[in-house]
Amino acid sequence: MKTFENIDAKSVKEAVALLQKFHQQKKSASVVGGGSEYLQLMKDHVVEPDYVINLKTIPGLDYIKEERGGVRIGALAKLADIEEHPVIREKLVILSDAAGVAASPQIRNAGTIAGNICQRPFCWYFRSSSFNCLRKGGQVCYTVTGDGRFHAILGGGPSYIVHPSDTAPALVALGAQIKTAGPAGEKTLPLEKFFVLPSVDYKRENILNPGEIVSEIYVPIPKPGSKGFYHKVRERLAWDHAIVAIATMVESAGGVVRDARVVMGGVAPIPWRGK
Ligand SMILES: Cc1cc2nc3c(=O)[nH]c(=O)nc-3n(C[C@H](O)[C@H](O)[C@H](O)COP(=O)(O)OP(=O)(O)OC[C@H]3O[C@@H](n4cnc5c(N)ncnc54)[C@H](O)[C@@H]3O)c2cc1C
């Protein structure tokens, strides 16, 4: 692994200021939550940052609170805590179910919600230092002529990665919002608009600009009469990403469907909403 400097951030503001400073100095820097995904990328020489800004040292950013008709989830809330939280189990069942089938118990005990949503693609060409693929600055997406199993069947091109997170399709089906913090302040937007298709920009997976981080997810509690489910199909039951996952929320009243959201994971470069 390339030598890097670890900096323990004490606040979101400090983390943003550090990212901005290193960006201006043309040094590479990245934030980590649990580090369960990012450190592997570093060990595999896929990313080689000069500075790693540890967010886990920011006190209190792992909250899960019921408020304003919804649940506010701090960026550092762990997948295991989301899976087991009584309010999420009762009122946001599909999120609890999705968090509970992501990765392995060990990773869920370390992995944060922000890290889960921002994790990089699990494409074997992207993850291998032997391939300088399109997403890493090369000329070719190797899935086109290579082994395209587990790659995008919807929304792909020119890169054919699939979005790997289990919680993101569930959160999009629930109509969640994401809050980001950056040099220009905070922004809140629907999570559905956070992800970027490769046809728009194949070098990024989301709208975060240099210096910006995720600080919170807000999930509205579904209206009475709503039902949903999260179903994940994978090759094996131990720590495996979805071949396809479906997150569905249907709101009905008086026997009439008022609203329906069907979102697929594992088949497209973003959580794919079947409209
Ligand atoms: C073997 C294995 C199997 C897995 N299987 C699954 C699976 O089935 N389903 C699934 O959903 N996931 C799966 N994962 C991914 C796993 O869920 C993630 O590793 C974990 O959720 C990442 O959380 P983290 O806090 O450790 O992220 P980190 O490793 O700290 O970071 C991941 C990425 O997110 C960025 N990041 C972290 N926090 C923030 C923030 N606040 N703002 C902006 N960017 C941020 C980092 O810069 C990095 O790019 C698997 C991982 C492994 C290693």
The ligand as an SDF file (V2000), in Angstrom:
LIG
                    3D

 53 58  0  0  0  0  0  0  0  0999 V2000
  -16.7250   -8.7530    0.5630 C   0  0  0  0  0  0  0  0  0  0  0  0
  -17.7070   -7.6210    0.5220 C   0  0  0  0  0  0  0  0  0  0  0  0
  -19.0260   -7.8830    0.2090 C   0  0  0  0  0  0  0  0  0  0  0  0
  -19.9540   -6.8390    0.1620 C   0  0  0  0  0  0  0  0  0  0  0  0
  -21.2600   -7.1050   -0.1410 N   0  0  0  0  0  0  0  0  0  0  0  0
  -22.1620   -6.0860   -0.1450 C   0  0  0  0  0  0  0  0  0  0  0  0
  -23.5370   -6.3220   -0.4040 C   0  0  0  0  0  0  0  0  0  0  0  0
  -23.9740   -7.4410   -0.6220 O   0  0  0  0  0  0  0  0  0  0  0  0
  -24.3750   -5.2590   -0.3960 N   0  0  0  0  0  0  0  0  0  0  0  0
  -23.9480   -3.9870   -0.1320 C   0  0  0  0  0  0  0  0  0  0  0  0
  -24.7640   -3.0670   -0.1090 O   0  0  0  0  0  0  0  0  0  0  0  0
  -22.6560   -3.7490    0.1030 N   0  0  0  0  0  0  0  0  0  0  0  0
  -21.7680   -4.7540    0.1110 C   0  0  0  0  0  0  0  0  0  0  0  0
  -20.4590   -4.5060    0.3730 N   0  0  0  0  0  0  0  0  0  0  0  0
  -20.0400   -3.1450    0.5910 C   0  0  0  0  0  0  0  0  0  0  0  0
  -20.1640   -2.7710    2.0410 C   0  0  0  0  0  0  0  0  0  0  0  0
  -21.5140   -2.6530    2.3760 O   0  0  0  0  0  0  0  0  0  0  0  0
  -19.4250   -1.4820    2.1730 C   0  0  0  0  0  0  0  0  0  0  0  0
  -18.0450   -1.8640    2.2810 O   0  0  0  0  0  0  0  0  0  0  0  0
  -19.7920   -0.6460    3.3560 C   0  0  0  0  0  0  0  0  0  0  0  0
  -21.1560   -0.3670    3.4260 O   0  0  0  0  0  0  0  0  0  0  0  0
  -19.0400    0.6580    3.2130 C   0  0  0  0  0  0  0  0  0  0  0  0
  -19.1880    1.4130    4.3880 O   0  0  0  0  0  0  0  0  0  0  0  0
  -17.9050    2.0590    5.0600 P   0  0  0  0  0  0  0  0  0  0  0  0
  -18.4070    3.0460    6.0430 O   0  0  0  0  0  0  0  0  0  0  0  0
  -16.9670    1.0230    5.5390 O   0  0  0  0  0  0  0  0  0  0  0  0
  -17.3190    2.8130    3.7760 O   0  0  0  0  0  0  0  0  0  0  0  0
  -15.8180    3.2150    3.4810 P   0  0  0  0  0  0  0  0  0  0  0  0
  -15.0340    2.0450    3.0700 O   0  0  0  0  0  0  0  0  0  0  0  0
  -15.3080    4.0620    4.5820 O   0  0  0  0  0  0  0  0  0  0  0  0
  -16.0720    4.1790    2.2220 O   0  0  0  0  0  0  0  0  0  0  0  0
  -16.6550    3.6850    1.0300 C   0  0  0  0  0  0  0  0  0  0  0  0
  -16.7050    4.8300    0.0130 C   0  0  0  0  0  0  0  0  0  0  0  0
  -17.6190    5.8100    0.4590 O   0  0  0  0  0  0  0  0  0  0  0  0
  -16.9710    7.0660    0.6170 C   0  0  0  0  0  0  0  0  0  0  0  0
  -17.5420    7.6800    1.8100 N   0  0  0  0  0  0  0  0  0  0  0  0
  -17.6300    7.1490    3.0640 C   0  0  0  0  0  0  0  0  0  0  0  0
  -18.2940    8.0000    3.8740 N   0  0  0  0  0  0  0  0  0  0  0  0
  -18.6260    9.0770    3.1210 C   0  0  0  0  0  0  0  0  0  0  0  0
  -19.3080   10.3000    3.3910 C   0  0  0  0  0  0  0  0  0  0  0  0
  -19.8250   10.6000    4.5920 N   0  0  0  0  0  0  0  0  0  0  0  0
  -19.4800   11.1830    2.3830 N   0  0  0  0  0  0  0  0  0  0  0  0
  -18.9850   10.9070    1.1430 C   0  0  0  0  0  0  0  0  0  0  0  0
  -18.3240    9.7790    0.8300 N   0  0  0  0  0  0  0  0  0  0  0  0
  -18.1490    8.8730    1.8040 C   0  0  0  0  0  0  0  0  0  0  0  0
  -15.4870    6.7590    0.7380 C   0  0  0  0  0  0  0  0  0  0  0  0
  -14.6960    7.8330    0.2830 O   0  0  0  0  0  0  0  0  0  0  0  0
  -15.3650    5.5420   -0.1660 C   0  0  0  0  0  0  0  0  0  0  0  0
  -15.2540    5.9200   -1.5160 O   0  0  0  0  0  0  0  0  0  0  0  0
  -19.5190   -5.5320    0.4320 C   0  0  0  0  0  0  0  0  0  0  0  0
  -18.1900   -5.2660    0.7630 C   0  0  0  0  0  0  0  0  0  0  0  0
  -17.2910   -6.2910    0.7990 C   0  0  0  0  0  0  0  0  0  0  0  0
  -15.8540   -5.9770    1.1470 C   0  0  0  0  0  0  0  0  0  0  0  0
  1  2  1  0
  2  3  1  0
  2 52  2  0
  3  4  2  0
  4  5  1  0
  4 50  1  0
  5  6  2  0
  6  7  1  0
  6 13  1  0
  7  8  2  0
  7  9  1  0
  9 10  1  0
 10 11  2  0
 10 12  1  0
 12 13  2  0
 13 14  1  0
 14 15  1  0
 14 50  1  0
 15 16  1  0
 16 17  1  0
 16 18  1  0
 18 19  1  0
 18 20  1  0
 20 21  1  0
 20 22  1  0
 22 23  1  0
 23 24  1  0
 24 25  2  0
 24 26  1  0
 24 27  1  0
 27 28  1  0
 28 29  2  0
 28 30  1  0
 28 31  1  0
 31 32  1  0
 32 33  1  0
 33 34  1  0
 33 48  1  0
 34 35  1  0
 35 36  1  0
 35 46  1  0
 36 37  1  0
 36 45  1  0
 37 38  2  0
 38 39  1  0
 39 40  1  0
 39 45  2  0
 40 41  1  0
 40 42  2  0
 42 43  1  0
 43 44  2  0
 44 45  1  0
 46 47  1  0
 46 48  1  0
 48 49  1  0
 50 51  2  0
 51 52  1  0
 52 53  1  0
M  END
$$$$
